[in-house]
Amino acid sequence: MAEIRDPENTILMELKDGTVTIELLPDVAPKHVERMKTLARAGAYDNVAFHRVIDGFMAQTGDVEHGDMEDGFDLRRAGTGGSELPDLPAEFSRIPHDRGTLGAARAQNPDSANSQFFINFKDNHFLNGQYTVYGRVIDGMEHVDAITRGEPPASPDRMISMKVAADA
């Protein structure tokens, strides 16, 4: 397991195959980091589906409104919602969309990110400067690589739980 240097800014995401450890980047995207920690602490990400998983590209999840596979799940609507909190302004940076980075999913408006995010399967530098990067997988990327593919997957995988390491 990777060394956790800052437990308050580290996420532990439990997937079917094991734990994914994500180092958040509060100096780069403080509003996005705070949003993820707020929703994780509320349990909002628990049981949320990976609704868009494109081989060789990325795995997208985080629709806390329509993606909870234990509460009113509708695969057709998964990916269309967010949280009850307001959308976030873009926090673009020079951090590249490399393999294992976390990007904020959004609609066409750059200031429309809310709760959804994606994890890059490979370097996706064509996204640089267009989507906020606010974390990176530091351990467990093999579990991300094992997420069931599809748009949407016929039988989607889920985040079993997501916690801030300081609270675990």
Secondary structure by P-SEA (a helix, b strand, c coil): cccccccccbbbbbcccbbbbbbbcccccaaaaaaaaaaaaaccccccccccccccccccccccccccccccccccccccccccccccccccccccccccbbbbbbcccccccccccccccccccccccccccccccccaaaaaaacccccccccccccccccccccc
